[in-house]
Amino acid sequence: MRTEVITVQTGSRPTVRDITAEAERFVSGAGDGVLHVFVPHATAGLAVIETGAGSDDDLLRALDDLLPTDDRWRHRHGSPGHGRDHVLPGLVPPYATLPVIDGRLALGTWQSICLVDTNGDNPTRKVRFSFLPG
């Protein structure tokens, strides 16, 4: 298995950050196999979604509806409502596994691999790519 960790700047606001290009570079020329993407953080996740047509903003809006930033959360350190950030990986998992064929991601036409980060307290994230050859 080949693995690499990249650093992604997500900023101080909730964001959906497309990391497809980084993943494509990692598997380029690797042959057939599986790419596993993992975010080793308790307050971030990964989604395979369409970007650029509003879906990324819709996802953040839906997460705000499901996980509001209010005082309902028992987990209370950090910014107000930060407990919701710790619930996020239960809905948006911190991993994704994707097929790789001839060194290319086998994504659908409109699919992108996105880092979902609602935690403005941590603007720098690590993402691990691991390739398992077929």
C-alpha positions, 0 to 999 in steps of 0.5 A: 500500500502507498500512502501520503498525507496532504495539508488542506487549509479550510479557513475559519468558516464552514466549508466544502473544499474540493480535493479531487485534483489532489486525489487524482495526482496521487493515483495518476499512473498507479494502475488498477486498485482502490483509493482510500481517503481518510480525515484524521480529525474528530470534526471533519468529514468527506463527501462525494458530491457535485460542486460548483452548481450550489450543491456544496452550499446546499450541503452546508445549509442542510448541516446547519439545519440538522446541526445548529450552532446553539447551546444544545450540545453537551460538548462545549469547548471552543466556539459557541455550538462547537459540539455540533462539529463533533457530531458531523462525522456521524453524518458525513463520515471521515473516509471514502473509498473509490475505485481506480482504473488505469491510474484514474479515479472512477468517479461519475461525471459530476462527482468530486471528493470534498472535505467537509469542515464546519469547525472554524476553530481548526483552519488546517486539516490533514487528509490521508490518501492510501492506494491499494493496488488491485 
